[in-house]
């Protein structure tokens, strides 16, 4: 199975990292955004 990342605002590796956090640790979207911001990844759109 492949995932189509066409028309996305963020690179695919960042999207996959956020999905892994969401699924593995049951974090909210806001918590994931904060976690990514700590690693200098800006996810605001």
mmCIF file of the N, C-alpha and C atoms, coordinates in Angstrom:
data_MODEL
# 
_entry.id   MODEL 
# 
loop_
_atom_site.group_PDB 
_atom_site.id 
_atom_site.type_symbol 
_atom_site.label_atom_id 
_atom_site.label_alt_id 
_atom_site.label_comp_id 
_atom_site.label_asym_id 
_atom_site.label_entity_id 
_atom_site.label_seq_id 
_atom_site.pdbx_PDB_ins_code 
_atom_site.Cartn_x 
_atom_site.Cartn_y 
_atom_site.Cartn_z 
_atom_site.occupancy 
_atom_site.B_iso_or_equiv 
_atom_site.pdbx_formal_charge 
_atom_site.auth_seq_id 
_atom_site.auth_comp_id 
_atom_site.auth_asym_id 
_atom_site.auth_atom_id 
_atom_site.pdbx_PDB_model_num 
ATOM 1   N N  . UNK A 1 1  ? 0.835  -1.178 0.000  1.00 0.00 ? 1  UNK A N  1 
ATOM 2   C CA . UNK A 1 1  ? 0.000  0.000  0.000  1.00 0.00 ? 1  UNK A CA 1 
ATOM 3   C C  . UNK A 1 1  ? 0.881  1.243  0.000  1.00 0.00 ? 1  UNK A C  1 
ATOM 4   N N  . UNK A 1 2  ? 0.584  2.185  -0.868 1.00 0.00 ? 2  UNK A N  1 
ATOM 5   C CA . UNK A 1 2  ? 1.341  3.430  -0.916 1.00 0.00 ? 2  UNK A CA 1 
ATOM 6   C C  . UNK A 1 2  ? 0.456  4.588  -0.472 1.00 0.00 ? 2  UNK A C  1 
ATOM 7   N N  . UNK A 1 3  ? 1.100  5.615  0.040  1.00 0.00 ? 3  UNK A N  1 
ATOM 8   C CA . UNK A 1 3  ? 0.389  6.807  0.488  1.00 0.00 ? 3  UNK A CA 1 
ATOM 9   C C  . UNK A 1 3  ? 0.727  7.936  -0.470 1.00 0.00 ? 3  UNK A C  1 
ATOM 10  N N  . UNK A 1 4  ? -0.290 8.618  -0.968 1.00 0.00 ? 4  UNK A N  1 
ATOM 11  C CA . UNK A 1 4  ? -0.097 9.724  -1.891 1.00 0.00 ? 4  UNK A CA 1 
ATOM 12  C C  . UNK A 1 4  ? -0.001 11.025 -1.097 1.00 0.00 ? 4  UNK A C  1 
ATOM 13  N N  . UNK A 1 5  ? 1.143  11.691 -1.175 1.00 0.00 ? 5  UNK A N  1 
ATOM 14  C CA . UNK A 1 5  ? 1.357  12.939 -0.461 1.00 0.00 ? 5  UNK A CA 1 
ATOM 15  C C  . UNK A 1 5  ? 1.234  14.147 -1.380 1.00 0.00 ? 5  UNK A C  1 
ATOM 16  N N  . UNK A 1 6  ? 0.576  14.002 -2.515 1.00 0.00 ? 6  UNK A N  1 
ATOM 17  C CA . UNK A 1 6  ? 0.403  15.116 -3.446 1.00 0.00 ? 6  UNK A CA 1 
ATOM 18  C C  . UNK A 1 6  ? -0.413 16.222 -2.784 1.00 0.00 ? 6  UNK A C  1 
ATOM 19  N N  . UNK A 1 7  ? -0.066 17.452 -3.092 1.00 0.00 ? 7  UNK A N  1 
ATOM 20  C CA . UNK A 1 7  ? -0.767 18.641 -2.591 1.00 0.00 ? 7  UNK A CA 1 
ATOM 21  C C  . UNK A 1 7  ? -0.689 18.798 -1.081 1.00 0.00 ? 7  UNK A C  1 
ATOM 22  N N  . UNK A 1 8  ? 0.345  18.290 -0.448 1.00 0.00 ? 8  UNK A N  1 
ATOM 23  C CA . UNK A 1 8  ? 0.518  18.449 0.991  1.00 0.00 ? 8  UNK A CA 1 
ATOM 24  C C  . UNK A 1 8  ? 1.397  19.664 1.262  1.00 0.00 ? 8  UNK A C  1 
ATOM 25  N N  . UNK A 1 9  ? 1.208  20.293 2.410  1.00 0.00 ? 9  UNK A N  1 
ATOM 26  C CA . UNK A 1 9  ? 1.956  21.488 2.778  1.00 0.00 ? 9  UNK A CA 1 
ATOM 27  C C  . UNK A 1 9  ? 3.266  21.170 3.488  1.00 0.00 ? 9  UNK A C  1 
ATOM 28  N N  . UNK A 1 10 ? 3.427  19.935 3.911  1.00 0.00 ? 10 UNK A N  1 
ATOM 29  C CA . UNK A 1 10 ? 4.628  19.523 4.629  1.00 0.00 ? 10 UNK A CA 1 
ATOM 30  C C  . UNK A 1 10 ? 5.274  18.349 3.906  1.00 0.00 ? 10 UNK A C  1 
ATOM 31  N N  . UNK A 1 11 ? 6.583  18.181 4.069  1.00 0.00 ? 11 UNK A N  1 
ATOM 32  C CA . UNK A 1 11 ? 7.251  17.016 3.470  1.00 0.00 ? 11 UNK A CA 1 
ATOM 33  C C  . UNK A 1 11 ? 6.698  15.705 4.033  1.00 0.00 ? 11 UNK A C  1 
ATOM 34  N N  . UNK A 1 12 ? 6.757  14.676 3.236  1.00 0.00 ? 12 UNK A N  1 
ATOM 35  C CA . UNK A 1 12 ? 6.175  13.384 3.618  1.00 0.00 ? 12 UNK A CA 1 
ATOM 36  C C  . UNK A 1 12 ? 6.807  12.803 4.873  1.00 0.00 ? 12 UNK A C  1 
ATOM 37  N N  . UNK A 1 13 ? 8.105  13.004 5.079  1.00 0.00 ? 13 UNK A N  1 
ATOM 38  C CA . UNK A 1 13 ? 8.742  12.441 6.268  1.00 0.00 ? 13 UNK A CA 1 
ATOM 39  C C  . UNK A 1 13 ? 8.221  13.088 7.554  1.00 0.00 ? 13 UNK A C  1 
ATOM 40  N N  . UNK A 1 14 ? 7.867  14.359 7.509  1.00 0.00 ? 14 UNK A N  1 
ATOM 41  C CA . UNK A 1 14 ? 7.308  15.027 8.684  1.00 0.00 ? 14 UNK A CA 1 
ATOM 42  C C  . UNK A 1 14 ? 5.888  14.532 8.945  1.00 0.00 ? 14 UNK A C  1 
ATOM 43  N N  . UNK A 1 15 ? 5.113  14.334 7.888  1.00 0.00 ? 15 UNK A N  1 
ATOM 44  C CA . UNK A 1 15 ? 3.757  13.809 8.041  1.00 0.00 ? 15 UNK A CA 1 
ATOM 45  C C  . UNK A 1 15 ? 3.801  12.418 8.660  1.00 0.00 ? 15 UNK A C  1 
ATOM 46  N N  . UNK A 1 16 ? 4.705  11.571 8.172  1.00 0.00 ? 16 UNK A N  1 
ATOM 47  C CA . UNK A 1 16 ? 4.817  10.213 8.716  1.00 0.00 ? 16 UNK A CA 1 
ATOM 48  C C  . UNK A 1 16 ? 5.274  10.217 10.172 1.00 0.00 ? 16 UNK A C  1 
ATOM 49  N N  . UNK A 1 17 ? 6.187  11.125 10.512 1.00 0.00 ? 17 UNK A N  1 
ATOM 50  C CA . UNK A 1 17 ? 6.642  11.226 11.905 1.00 0.00 ? 17 UNK A CA 1 
ATOM 51  C C  . UNK A 1 17 ? 5.478  11.627 12.812 1.00 0.00 ? 17 UNK A C  1 
ATOM 52  N N  . UNK A 1 18 ? 4.672  12.581 12.377 1.00 0.00 ? 18 UNK A N  1 
ATOM 53  C CA . UNK A 1 18 ? 3.518  13.016 13.165 1.00 0.00 ? 18 UNK A CA 1 
ATOM 54  C C  . UNK A 1 18 ? 2.507  11.882 13.325 1.00 0.00 ? 18 UNK A C  1 
ATOM 55  N N  . UNK A 1 19 ? 2.297  11.112 12.271 1.00 0.00 ? 19 UNK A N  1 
ATOM 56  C CA . UNK A 1 19 ? 1.375  9.972  12.346 1.00 0.00 ? 19 UNK A CA 1 
ATOM 57  C C  . UNK A 1 19 ? 1.887  8.940  13.342 1.00 0.00 ? 19 UNK A C  1 
ATOM 58  N N  . UNK A 1 20 ? 3.188  8.682  13.330 1.00 0.00 ? 20 UNK A N  1 
ATOM 59  C CA . UNK A 1 20 ? 3.772  7.720  14.279 1.00 0.00 ? 20 UNK A CA 1 
ATOM 60  C C  . UNK A 1 20 ? 3.566  8.174  15.721 1.00 0.00 ? 20 UNK A C  1 
ATOM 61  N N  . UNK A 1 21 ? 3.793  9.472  15.991 1.00 0.00 ? 21 UNK A N  1 
ATOM 62  C CA . UNK A 1 21 ? 3.539  9.997  17.334 1.00 0.00 ? 21 UNK A CA 1 
ATOM 63  C C  . UNK A 1 21 ? 2.075  9.831  17.709 1.00 0.00 ? 21 UNK A C  1 
ATOM 64  N N  . UNK A 1 22 ? 1.188  10.161 16.782 1.00 0.00 ? 22 UNK A N  1 
ATOM 65  C CA . UNK A 1 22 ? -0.257 10.110 17.051 1.00 0.00 ? 22 UNK A CA 1 
ATOM 66  C C  . UNK A 1 22 ? -0.712 8.691  17.375 1.00 0.00 ? 22 UNK A C  1 
ATOM 67  N N  . UNK A 1 23 ? -0.237 7.729  16.603 1.00 0.00 ? 23 UNK A N  1 
ATOM 68  C CA . UNK A 1 23 ? -0.666 6.342  16.776 1.00 0.00 ? 23 UNK A CA 1 
ATOM 69  C C  . UNK A 1 23 ? 0.017  5.686  17.979 1.00 0.00 ? 23 UNK A C  1 
ATOM 70  N N  . UNK A 1 24 ? 1.300  5.934  18.148 1.00 0.00 ? 24 UNK A N  1 
ATOM 71  C CA . UNK A 1 24 ? 2.066  5.250  19.191 1.00 0.00 ? 24 UNK A CA 1 
ATOM 72  C C  . UNK A 1 24 ? 1.788  5.770  20.597 1.00 0.00 ? 24 UNK A C  1 
ATOM 73  N N  . UNK A 1 25 ? 1.637  7.081  20.721 1.00 0.00 ? 25 UNK A N  1 
ATOM 74  C CA . UNK A 1 25 ? 1.561  7.675  22.054 1.00 0.00 ? 25 UNK A CA 1 
ATOM 75  C C  . UNK A 1 25 ? 0.218  8.320  22.368 1.00 0.00 ? 25 UNK A C  1 
ATOM 76  N N  . UNK A 1 26 ? -0.758 8.206  21.477 1.00 0.00 ? 26 UNK A N  1 
ATOM 77  C CA . UNK A 1 26 ? -2.102 8.757  21.705 1.00 0.00 ? 26 UNK A CA 1 
ATOM 78  C C  . UNK A 1 26 ? -2.054 10.244 22.047 1.00 0.00 ? 26 UNK A C  1 
ATOM 79  N N  . UNK A 1 27 ? -1.237 10.995 21.304 1.00 0.00 ? 27 UNK A N  1 
ATOM 80  C CA . UNK A 1 27 ? -1.118 12.428 21.528 1.00 0.00 ? 27 UNK A CA 1 
ATOM 81  C C  . UNK A 1 27 ? -2.157 13.182 20.712 1.00 0.00 ? 27 UNK A C  1 
ATOM 82  N N  . UNK A 1 28 ? -2.521 14.368 21.188 1.00 0.00 ? 28 UNK A N  1 
ATOM 83  C CA . UNK A 1 28 ? -3.429 15.215 20.424 1.00 0.00 ? 28 UNK A CA 1 
ATOM 84  C C  . UNK A 1 28 ? -2.635 15.900 19.313 1.00 0.00 ? 28 UNK A C  1 
ATOM 85  N N  . UNK A 1 29 ? -3.350 16.487 18.371 1.00 0.00 ? 29 UNK A N  1 
ATOM 86  C CA . UNK A 1 29 ? -2.680 17.197 17.280 1.00 0.00 ? 29 UNK A CA 1 
ATOM 87  C C  . UNK A 1 29 ? -1.854 18.360 17.820 1.00 0.00 ? 29 UNK A C  1 
ATOM 88  N N  . UNK A 1 30 ? -2.379 19.045 18.824 1.00 0.00 ? 30 UNK A N  1 
ATOM 89  C CA . UNK A 1 30 ? -1.656 20.169 19.416 1.00 0.00 ? 30 UNK A CA 1 
ATOM 90  C C  . UNK A 1 30 ? -0.376 19.695 20.111 1.00 0.00 ? 30 UNK A C  1 
ATOM 91  N N  . UNK A 1 31 ? -0.448 18.581 20.817 1.00 0.00 ? 31 UNK A N  1 
ATOM 92  C CA . UNK A 1 31 ? 0.741  18.034 21.480 1.00 0.00 ? 31 UNK A CA 1 
ATOM 93  C C  . UNK A 1 31 ? 1.799  17.630 20.458 1.00 0.00 ? 31 UNK A C  1 
ATOM 94  N N  . UNK A 1 32 ? 1.367  17.074 19.340 1.00 0.00 ? 32 UNK A N  1 
ATOM 95  C CA . UNK A 1 32 ? 2.309  16.693 18.286 1.00 0.00 ? 32 UNK A CA 1 
ATOM 96  C C  . UNK A 1 32 ? 2.943  17.934 17.675 1.00 0.00 ? 32 UNK A C  1 
ATOM 97  N N  . UNK A 1 33 ? 2.141  18.966 17.462 1.00 0.00 ? 33 UNK A N  1 
ATOM 98  C CA . UNK A 1 33 ? 2.668  20.222 16.924 1.00 0.00 ? 33 UNK A CA 1 
ATOM 99  C C  . UNK A 1 33 ? 3.728  20.800 17.855 1.00 0.00 ? 33 UNK A C  1 
ATOM 100 N N  . UNK A 1 34 ? 3.460  20.781 19.164 1.00 0.00 ? 34 UNK A N  1 
ATOM 101 C CA . UNK A 1 34 ? 4.431  21.264 20.148 1.00 0.00 ? 34 UNK A CA 1 
ATOM 102 C C  . UNK A 1 34 ? 5.697  20.412 20.141 1.00 0.00 ? 34 UNK A C  1 
ATOM 103 N N  . UNK A 1 35 ? 5.536  19.105 20.047 1.00 0.00 ? 35 UNK A N  1 
ATOM 104 C CA . UNK A 1 35 ? 6.679  18.199 20.030 1.00 0.00 ? 35 UNK A CA 1 
ATOM 105 C C  . UNK A 1 35 ? 7.553  18.443 18.798 1.00 0.00 ? 35 UNK A C  1 
ATOM 106 N N  . UNK A 1 36 ? 6.935  18.609 17.649 1.00 0.00 ? 36 UNK A N  1 
ATOM 107 C CA . UNK A 1 36 ? 7.691  18.885 16.428 1.00 0.00 ? 36 UNK A CA 1 
ATOM 108 C C  . UNK A 1 36 ? 8.354  20.259 16.494 1.00 0.00 ? 36 UNK A C  1 
ATOM 109 N N  . UNK A 1 37 ? 7.696  21.230 17.120 1.00 0.00 ? 37 UNK A N  1 
ATOM 110 C CA . UNK A 1 37 ? 8.277  22.569 17.257 1.00 0.00 ? 37 UNK A CA 1 
ATOM 111 C C  . UNK A 1 37 ? 9.545  22.536 18.106 1.00 0.00 ? 37 UNK A C  1 
ATOM 112 N N  . UNK A 1 38 ? 9.589  21.646 19.087 1.00 0.00 ? 38 UNK A N  1 
ATOM 113 C CA . UNK A 1 38 ? 10.786 21.505 19.918 1.00 0.00 ? 38 UNK A CA 1 
ATOM 114 C C  . UNK A 1 38 ? 11.983 21.025 19.112 1.00 0.00 ? 38 UNK A C  1 
ATOM 115 N N  . UNK A 1 39 ? 11.726 20.363 17.998 1.00 0.00 ? 39 UNK A N  1 
ATOM 116 C CA . UNK A 1 39 ? 12.813 19.894 17.131 1.00 0.00 ? 39 UNK A CA 1 
ATOM 117 C C  . UNK A 1 39 ? 12.978 20.807 15.921 1.00 0.00 ? 39 UNK A C  1 
ATOM 118 N N  . UNK A 1 40 ? 12.500 22.060 16.053 1.00 0.00 ? 40 UNK A N  1 
ATOM 119 C CA . UNK A 1 40 ? 12.633 23.101 15.018 1.00 0.00 ? 40 UNK A CA 1 
ATOM 120 C C  . UNK A 1 40 ? 11.876 22.788 13.739 1.00 0.00 ? 40 UNK A C  1 
ATOM 121 N N  . UNK A 1 41 ? 10.785 22.044 13.843 1.00 0.00 ? 41 UNK A N  1 
ATOM 122 C CA . UNK A 1 41 ? 9.937  21.771 12.683 1.00 0.00 ? 41 UNK A CA 1 
ATOM 123 C C  . UNK A 1 41 ? 8.668  22.588 12.850 1.00 0.00 ? 41 UNK A C  1 
ATOM 124 N N  . UNK A 1 42 ? 8.488  23.593 11.978 1.00 0.00 ? 42 UNK A N  1 
ATOM 125 C CA . UNK A 1 42 ? 7.321  24.461 12.045 1.00 0.00 ? 42 UNK A CA 1 
ATOM 126 C C  . UNK A 1 42 ? 6.178  23.835 11.265 1.00 0.00 ? 42 UNK A C  1 
ATOM 127 N N  . UNK A 1 43 ? 5.075  23.546 11.940 1.00 0.00 ? 43 UNK A N  1 
ATOM 128 C CA . UNK A 1 43 ? 3.938  22.909 11.279 1.00 0.00 ? 43 UNK A CA 1 
ATOM 129 C C  . UNK A 1 43 ? 2.751  23.843 11.129 1.00 0.00 ? 43 UNK A C  1 
ATOM 130 N N  . UNK A 1 44 ? 2.908  25.119 11.478 1.00 0.00 ? 44 UNK A N  1 
ATOM 131 C CA . UNK A 1 44 ? 1.804  26.066 11.299 1.00 0.00 ? 44 UNK A CA 1 
ATOM 132 C C  . UNK A 1 44 ? 1.526  26.256 9.823  1.00 0.00 ? 44 UNK A C  1 
ATOM 133 N N  . UNK A 1 45 ? 0.235  26.383 9.505  1.00 0.00 ? 45 UNK A N  1 
ATOM 134 C CA . UNK A 1 45 ? -0.121 26.615 8.109  1.00 0.00 ? 45 UNK A CA 1 
ATOM 135 C C  . UNK A 1 45 ? -1.141 27.724 7.983  1.00 0.00 ? 45 UNK A C  1 
# 
